[in-house]
């Protein structure tokens, strides 16, 4: 199967380090706003929570926007980043009953000098910056361990 050049560039240099904090971004197919549908959004959030139940990752913060997801997480022991993402995408698509995710994802392994709390604030403030709500607390599809 041919991998589009842009997708292979996303994987260049990707490594899986258990215990590492990652900021991941996934985009929906054709940037369709699937998560404007509350039922679909909650199914995706449930699949995200299952990742923790399986020991794949500990979620520090996330926001599920209408057409993408930002996930700040700590990779679980003996886990592959690609396999954790695939398991989440598959589980959420099964719960919804249709393919919802574009292939590939963007990952950023946080360096020790990066402020995890600042990145979490950036993530959960996404709906505010996009003008979807007047206050972060008004948006239903986000969470952070510090709150």
MDAnalysis code that builds the backbone (N, CA, C; Angstrom):
import MDAnalysis as mda
import numpy as np

u = mda.Universe.empty(441, n_residues=147, atom_resindex=np.repeat(np.arange(147), 3), trajectory=True)
u.add_TopologyAttr("name", ["N", "CA", "C"] * 147)
u.add_TopologyAttr("resid", np.arange(1, 148))
u.add_TopologyAttr("resname", ["UNK", "UNK", "UNK", "UNK", "UNK", "UNK", "UNK", "UNK", "UNK", "UNK", "UNK", "UNK", "UNK", "UNK", "UNK", "UNK", "UNK", "UNK", "UNK", "UNK", "UNK", "UNK", "UNK", "UNK", "UNK", "UNK", "UNK", "UNK", "UNK", "UNK", "UNK", "UNK", "UNK", "UNK", "UNK", "UNK", "UNK", "UNK", "UNK", "UNK", "UNK", "UNK", "UNK", "UNK", "UNK", "UNK", "UNK", "UNK", "UNK", "UNK", "UNK", "UNK", "UNK", "UNK", "UNK", "UNK", "UNK", "UNK", "UNK", "UNK", "UNK", "UNK", "UNK", "UNK", "UNK", "UNK", "UNK", "UNK", "UNK", "UNK", "UNK", "UNK", "UNK", "UNK", "UNK", "UNK", "UNK", "UNK", "UNK", "UNK", "UNK", "UNK", "UNK", "UNK", "UNK", "UNK", "UNK", "UNK", "UNK", "UNK", "UNK", "UNK", "UNK", "UNK", "UNK", "UNK", "UNK", "UNK", "UNK", "UNK", "UNK", "UNK", "UNK", "UNK", "UNK", "UNK", "UNK", "UNK", "UNK", "UNK", "UNK", "UNK", "UNK", "UNK", "UNK", "UNK", "UNK", "UNK", "UNK", "UNK", "UNK", "UNK", "UNK", "UNK", "UNK", "UNK", "UNK", "UNK", "UNK", "UNK", "UNK", "UNK", "UNK", "UNK", "UNK", "UNK", "UNK", "UNK", "UNK", "UNK", "UNK", "UNK", "UNK", "UNK", "UNK", "UNK", "UNK"])
u.atoms.positions = np.array([
    [0.848, -1.175, 0.000],
    [0.000, 0.000, 0.000],
    [0.889, 1.233, 0.000],
    [0.573, 2.188, -0.833],
    [1.350, 3.420, -0.954],
    [0.998, 4.389, 0.168],
    [2.020, 4.899, 0.848],
    [1.814, 5.889, 1.909],
    [2.099, 7.258, 1.329],
    [1.128, 8.189, 1.413],
    [1.384, 9.531, 0.905],
    [2.614, 10.137, 1.575],
    [3.418, 10.918, 0.830],
    [4.663, 11.450, 1.376],
    [4.472, 12.236, 2.668],
    [3.415, 12.981, 2.797],
    [3.201, 13.783, 3.991],
    [3.033, 12.894, 5.229],
    [2.342, 11.776, 5.074],
    [2.149, 10.871, 6.207],
    [3.462, 10.245, 6.642],
    [4.300, 9.876, 5.696],
    [5.566, 9.264, 6.090],
    [6.446, 10.280, 6.803],
    [6.361, 11.559, 6.451],
    [7.127, 12.586, 7.156],
    [6.660, 12.718, 8.598],
    [5.377, 12.465, 8.863],
    [4.887, 12.522, 10.235],
    [5.558, 11.464, 11.102],
    [5.918, 10.336, 10.497],
    [6.517, 9.232, 11.257],
    [8.036, 9.361, 11.393],
    [8.654, 10.221, 10.606],
    [10.101, 10.363, 10.647],
    [10.549, 10.773, 12.042],
    [11.417, 10.000, 12.611],
    [11.956, 10.305, 13.930],
    [11.036, 9.960, 15.092],
    [9.896, 9.363, 14.814],
    [8.953, 9.017, 15.890],
    [9.488, 7.831, 16.674],
    [9.543, 8.011, 17.988],
    [9.934, 6.916, 18.863],
    [8.929, 6.825, 20.000],
    [8.832, 5.655, 20.566],
    [7.923, 5.420, 21.687],
    [8.746, 5.260, 22.952],
    [8.543, 6.164, 23.890],
    [9.269, 6.116, 25.147],
    [8.253, 5.986, 26.276],
    [8.164, 4.811, 26.904],
    [7.234, 4.656, 28.028],
    [7.528, 5.700, 29.108],
    [6.459, 6.295, 29.644],
    [6.595, 7.333, 30.658],
    [6.803, 8.723, 30.090],
    [6.969, 8.822, 28.775],
    [7.160, 10.117, 28.113],
    [5.823, 10.831, 27.969],
    [5.818, 12.158, 28.153],
    [4.619, 12.958, 27.920],
    [4.606, 13.350, 26.440],
    [3.478, 13.105, 25.797],
    [3.294, 13.439, 24.386],
    [2.076, 14.343, 24.225],
    [2.175, 15.279, 23.291],
    [1.019, 16.053, 22.843],
    [0.697, 15.516, 21.452],
    [-0.473, 14.896, 21.338],
    [-0.901, 14.278, 20.088],
    [-2.055, 15.062, 19.491],
    [-2.102, 15.093, 18.168],
    [-3.219, 15.723, 17.462],
    [-3.692, 14.773, 16.378],
    [-5.001, 14.500, 16.372],
    [-5.637, 13.671, 15.349],
    [-6.690, 14.519, 14.646],
    [-6.859, 14.290, 13.363],
    [-7.814, 15.048, 12.564],
    [-8.872, 14.086, 12.018],
    [-10.098, 14.563, 11.931],
    [-11.171, 13.737, 11.372],
    [-11.039, 13.649, 9.850],
    [-11.680, 12.635, 9.300],
    [-11.688, 12.456, 7.842],
    [-12.217, 13.713, 7.163],
    [-11.452, 14.212, 6.231],
    [-11.822, 15.400, 5.449],
    [-12.178, 16.595, 6.334],
    [-11.665, 16.587, 7.563],
    [-11.927, 17.653, 8.547],
    [-13.429, 17.856, 8.788],
    [-14.186, 16.768, 8.651],
    [-15.629, 16.846, 8.910],
    [-15.860, 17.059, 10.397],
    [-16.808, 17.909, 10.769],
    [-17.076, 18.205, 12.182],
    [-17.942, 17.128, 12.851],
    [-17.439, 15.889, 12.860],
    [-18.189, 14.776, 13.453],
    [-18.595, 15.065, 14.894],
    [-17.743, 15.777, 15.626],
    [-17.965, 15.923, 17.057],
    [-18.887, 17.076, 17.421],
    [-19.514, 17.669, 16.418],
    [-20.640, 18.558, 16.712],
    [-21.827, 17.737, 17.187],
    [-21.830, 16.453, 16.830],
    [-22.852, 15.517, 17.289],
    [-22.434, 15.034, 18.678],
    [-23.205, 15.379, 19.693],
    [-22.858, 15.077, 21.079],
    [-22.642, 13.589, 21.302],
    [-23.471, 12.750, 20.691],
    [-23.360, 11.299, 20.857],
    [-22.026, 10.785, 20.320],
    [-21.620, 11.254, 19.170],
    [-20.348, 10.839, 18.579],
    [-19.182, 11.346, 19.435],
    [-19.285, 12.574, 19.905],
    [-18.225, 13.139, 20.747],
    [-18.055, 12.330, 22.022],
    [-19.148, 11.982, 22.675],
    [-19.047, 11.229, 23.932],
    [-18.512, 9.824, 23.691],
    [-18.827, 9.234, 22.549],
    [-18.279, 7.920, 22.216],
    [-16.756, 8.003, 22.077],
    [-16.258, 9.066, 21.456],
    [-14.813, 9.250, 21.309],
    [-14.155, 9.479, 22.669],
    [-14.796, 10.267, 23.524],
    [-14.260, 10.514, 24.864],
    [-14.218, 9.208, 25.664],
    [-15.228, 8.406, 25.526],
    [-15.261, 7.104, 26.216],
    [-14.100, 6.230, 25.739],
    [-13.825, 6.223, 24.449],
    [-12.705, 5.442, 23.915],
    [-11.379, 5.982, 24.442],
    [-11.289, 7.283, 24.608],
    [-10.085, 7.892, 25.172],
    [-9.873, 7.430, 26.612],
    [-10.933, 7.386, 27.365],
    [-10.837, 6.923, 28.756],
    [-10.479, 5.446, 28.847],
    [-10.914, 4.677, 27.887],
    [-10.580, 3.246, 27.860],
    [-9.085, 3.029, 27.673],
    [-8.411, 3.963, 26.995],
    [-6.965, 3.851, 26.811],
    [-6.277, 3.794, 28.171],
    [-6.762, 4.580, 29.112],
    [-6.201, 4.556, 30.467],
    [-6.538, 3.236, 31.154],
    [-7.755, 2.768, 30.958],
    [-8.167, 1.496, 31.579],
    [-7.300, 0.331, 31.101],
    [-6.874, 0.385, 29.834],
    [-6.032, -0.675, 29.271],
    [-4.561, -0.507, 29.670],
    [-4.224, 0.631, 30.257],
    [-2.827, 0.897, 30.605],
    [-2.025, 1.444, 29.446],
    [-2.715, 1.842, 28.363],
    [-2.014, 2.382, 27.194],
    [-1.400, 3.742, 27.486],
    [-2.137, 4.575, 28.225],
    [-1.692, 5.946, 28.461],
    [-2.450, 6.541, 29.636],
    [-1.817, 7.478, 30.301],
    [-2.499, 8.285, 31.311],
    [-2.785, 9.634, 30.677],
    [-4.038, 10.004, 30.636],
    [-4.425, 11.276, 30.045],
    [-4.183, 12.396, 31.049],
    [-3.462, 13.414, 30.600],
    [-3.242, 14.606, 31.416],
    [-4.253, 15.682, 31.049],
    [-4.529, 15.818, 29.768],
    [-5.521, 16.787, 29.292],
    [-5.931, 16.401, 27.876],
    [-7.145, 16.788, 27.513],
    [-7.593, 16.612, 26.131],
    [-8.671, 17.635, 25.839],
    [-8.845, 17.898, 24.557],
    [-10.011, 18.634, 24.089],
    [-10.402, 18.005, 22.757],
    [-11.671, 17.701, 22.641],
    [-12.220, 17.134, 21.417],
    [-12.952, 18.259, 20.696],
    [-12.327, 18.788, 19.668],
    [-12.898, 19.863, 18.877],
    [-13.822, 19.243, 17.822],
    [-14.620, 20.059, 17.130],
    [-15.529, 19.470, 16.137],
    [-14.837, 18.586, 15.097],
    [-13.603, 18.937, 14.719],
    [-12.932, 18.194, 13.646],
    [-11.534, 17.681, 14.010],
    [-11.155, 17.736, 15.276],
    [-9.863, 17.197, 15.678],
    [-9.790, 16.999, 17.188],
    [-8.757, 16.284, 17.603],
    [-8.529, 15.991, 19.016],
    [-7.105, 16.379, 19.378],
    [-6.953, 17.066, 20.507],
    [-5.648, 17.288, 21.130],
    [-5.627, 16.437, 22.390],
    [-4.565, 15.656, 22.561],
    [-4.456, 14.736, 23.693],
    [-3.066, 14.862, 24.297],
    [-3.003, 15.291, 25.538],
    [-1.754, 15.340, 26.285],
    [-1.740, 14.109, 27.178],
    [-0.776, 13.241, 26.952],
    [-0.786, 11.951, 27.640],
    [0.604, 11.485, 27.981],
    [0.646, 10.543, 28.927],
    [1.885, 9.867, 29.294],
    [1.772, 8.446, 28.754],
    [2.706, 8.063, 27.910],
    [2.677, 6.731, 27.305],
    [2.901, 5.659, 28.369],
    [2.061, 4.647, 28.329],
    [2.129, 3.554, 29.293],
    [3.355, 2.678, 29.116],
    [3.637, 1.851, 30.127],
    [4.804, 0.970, 30.053],
    [4.652, -0.064, 28.940],
    [5.747, -0.324, 28.280],
    [5.785, -1.342, 27.217],
    [4.745, -1.089, 26.136],
    [4.499, 0.178, 25.822],
    [3.517, 0.528, 24.799],
    [4.200, 1.219, 23.625],
    [3.644, 1.029, 22.456],
    [4.080, 1.708, 21.246],
    [3.110, 2.857, 20.987],
    [3.647, 4.039, 20.732],
    [2.800, 5.199, 20.478],
    [1.840, 4.932, 19.310],
    [2.360, 4.382, 18.236],
    [1.518, 4.084, 17.076],
    [0.402, 3.096, 17.395],
    [0.706, 2.080, 18.183],
    [-0.314, 1.087, 18.533],
    [-1.362, 1.670, 19.482],
    [-0.953, 2.543, 20.392],
    [-1.907, 3.194, 21.299],
    [-2.863, 4.071, 20.501],
    [-2.313, 4.832, 19.570],
    [-3.153, 5.697, 18.736],
    [-4.097, 4.859, 17.888],
    [-3.583, 3.803, 17.275],
    [-4.423, 2.936, 16.453],
    [-5.540, 2.312, 17.272],
    [-5.226, 1.863, 18.482],
    [-6.247, 1.259, 19.343],
    [-7.329, 2.285, 19.680],
    [-6.926, 3.516, 19.993],
    [-7.913, 4.556, 20.288],
    [-8.781, 4.857, 19.069],
    [-8.148, 5.060, 17.919],
    [-8.907, 5.382, 16.708],
    [-9.881, 4.264, 16.351],
    [-9.420, 3.024, 16.451],
    [-10.287, 1.881, 16.133],
    [-11.448, 1.796, 17.109],
    [-11.148, 1.934, 18.399],
    [-12.209, 1.838, 19.414],
    [-13.240, 2.945, 19.237],
    [-12.799, 4.151, 18.968],
    [-13.760, 5.250, 18.817],
    [-14.588, 5.070, 17.540],
    [-13.972, 4.619, 16.474],
    [-14.721, 4.384, 15.231],
    [-15.747, 3.266, 15.417],
    [-15.370, 2.201, 16.145],
    [-16.323, 1.111, 16.410],
    [-17.500, 1.618, 17.232],
    [-17.225, 2.429, 18.235],
    [-18.302, 2.961, 19.086],
    [-19.268, 3.825, 18.274],
    [-18.724, 4.557, 17.325],
    [-19.538, 5.455, 16.506],
    [-20.219, 4.689, 15.373],
    [-19.573, 3.629, 14.916],
    [-20.149, 2.830, 13.838],
    [-19.772, 3.310, 12.459],
    [-18.720, 4.117, 12.373],
    [-18.245, 4.593, 11.068],
    [-16.805, 5.086, 11.218],
    [-16.074, 5.081, 10.114],
    [-14.710, 5.621, 10.193],
    [-14.778, 7.139, 10.381],
    [-14.059, 7.642, 11.362],
    [-14.125, 9.087, 11.628],
    [-12.761, 9.765, 11.559],
    [-11.678, 8.991, 11.597],
    [-10.356, 9.595, 11.686],
    [-9.601, 9.533, 10.367],
    [-8.899, 10.591, 10.078],
    [-7.947, 10.607, 8.977],
    [-6.756, 9.769, 9.413],
    [-6.088, 9.107, 8.481],
    [-4.918, 8.317, 8.866],
    [-3.788, 9.258, 9.283],
    [-2.911, 8.738, 10.109],
    [-1.787, 9.522, 10.596],
    [-2.154, 10.372, 11.799],
    [-1.150, 10.962, 12.400],
    [-1.341, 11.860, 13.533],
    [-0.066, 12.647, 13.740],
    [-0.182, 13.741, 14.441],
    [0.988, 14.551, 14.781],
    [1.328, 14.281, 16.233],
    [2.604, 14.086, 16.517],
    [3.021, 13.878, 17.898],
    [4.172, 14.809, 18.234],
    [4.200, 15.212, 19.488],
    [5.294, 16.021, 20.005],
    [5.650, 15.488, 21.385],
    [6.856, 14.968, 21.524],
    [7.337, 14.516, 22.829],
    [7.827, 15.757, 23.573],
    [7.254, 16.006, 24.741],
    [7.639, 17.187, 25.499],
    [9.059, 17.048, 26.029],
    [9.790, 18.129, 25.924],
    [11.145, 18.186, 26.478],
    [11.036, 18.535, 27.957],
    [12.081, 18.295, 28.688],
    [12.054, 18.555, 30.129],
    [11.865, 20.037, 30.438],
    [12.260, 20.927, 29.523],
    [12.114, 22.358, 29.783],
    [10.744, 22.904, 29.380],
    [9.878, 22.062, 28.844],
    [8.549, 22.521, 28.457],
    [7.590, 22.421, 29.640],
    [6.729, 23.412, 29.771],
    [5.780, 23.494, 30.874],
    [4.518, 22.710, 30.518],
    [4.369, 21.565, 31.141],
    [3.233, 20.674, 30.878],
    [1.906, 21.370, 31.191],
    [1.872, 22.147, 32.281],
    [0.645, 22.858, 32.655],
    [0.268, 23.901, 31.601],
    [1.247, 24.598, 31.059],
    [0.986, 25.605, 30.028],
    [0.434, 24.944, 28.765],
    [0.969, 23.793, 28.407],
    [0.466, 23.078, 27.232],
    [-0.955, 22.595, 27.481],
    [-1.231, 22.108, 28.682],
    [-2.601, 21.689, 29.017],
    [-3.555, 22.876, 28.931],
    [-3.150, 24.035, 29.435],
    [-4.005, 25.226, 29.340],
    [-4.261, 25.601, 27.880],
    [-3.212, 25.522, 27.067],
    [-3.351, 25.801, 25.636],
    [-4.369, 24.837, 25.007],
    [-4.263, 23.558, 25.362],
    [-5.155, 22.541, 24.796],
    [-6.605, 22.826, 25.180],
    [-6.877, 23.004, 26.465],
    [-8.277, 23.147, 26.887],
    [-8.868, 24.497, 26.511],
    [-8.024, 25.469, 26.185],
    [-8.538, 26.777, 25.758],
    [-8.835, 26.837, 24.270],
    [-8.602, 25.756, 23.557],
    [-8.857, 25.714, 22.115],
    [-10.272, 26.153, 21.735],
    [-11.321, 25.662, 22.395],
    [-12.682, 26.090, 22.021],
    [-12.895, 27.595, 22.215],
    [-12.256, 28.164, 23.208],
    [-12.346, 29.599, 23.460],
    [-11.684, 30.377, 22.327],
    [-10.483, 29.964, 21.936],
    [-9.774, 30.641, 20.840],
    [-10.519, 30.515, 19.521],
    [-11.197, 29.391, 19.317],
    [-11.956, 29.192, 18.070],
    [-13.316, 29.877, 18.105],
    [-13.665, 30.493, 19.232],
    [-14.935, 31.203, 19.335],
    [-16.137, 30.296, 19.509],
    [-15.923, 29.063, 19.948],
    [-17.035, 28.132, 20.138],
    [-17.784, 28.396, 21.440],
    [-17.102, 28.979, 22.422],
    [-17.693, 29.280, 23.726],
    [-17.098, 30.585, 24.249],
    [-17.788, 31.170, 25.223],
    [-17.287, 32.397, 25.850],
    [-16.375, 32.078, 27.041],
    [-16.565, 30.892, 27.629],
    [-15.739, 30.446, 28.762],
    [-15.345, 28.989, 28.530],
    [-14.131, 28.643, 28.909],
    [-13.652, 27.275, 28.718],
    [-14.604, 26.271, 29.352],
    [-15.101, 26.576, 30.542],
    [-15.981, 25.663, 31.263],
    [-17.298, 25.394, 30.567],
    [-17.647, 26.208, 29.565],
    [-18.893, 26.002, 28.830],
    [-18.778, 24.914, 27.760],
    [-17.550, 24.531, 27.424],
    [-17.351, 23.524, 26.380],
    [-17.405, 22.135, 27.019],
    [-18.184, 21.211, 26.461],
    [-18.413, 19.933, 27.149],
    [-17.349, 18.850, 26.945],
    [-16.470, 18.979, 25.952],
    [-15.618, 17.845, 25.584],
    [-14.134, 18.121, 25.871],
    [-13.816, 18.283, 27.144],
    [-12.430, 18.471, 27.544],
    [-12.272, 18.015, 28.995],
    [-11.015, 17.813, 29.365],
    [-10.714, 17.491, 30.751],
    [-9.214, 17.685, 30.958],
    [-8.832, 17.856, 32.207],
    [-7.425, 17.956, 32.596],
    [-7.303, 17.437, 34.016],
    [-6.232, 16.733, 34.314],
    [-6.079, 16.124, 35.630],
    [-5.899, 17.160, 36.729],
    [-5.526, 18.370, 36.391],
    [-5.246, 19.378, 37.388],
    [-6.493, 20.132, 37.836],
    [-7.630, 19.809, 37.277],
    [-8.859, 20.523, 37.618],
    [-9.814, 19.658, 38.408],
])
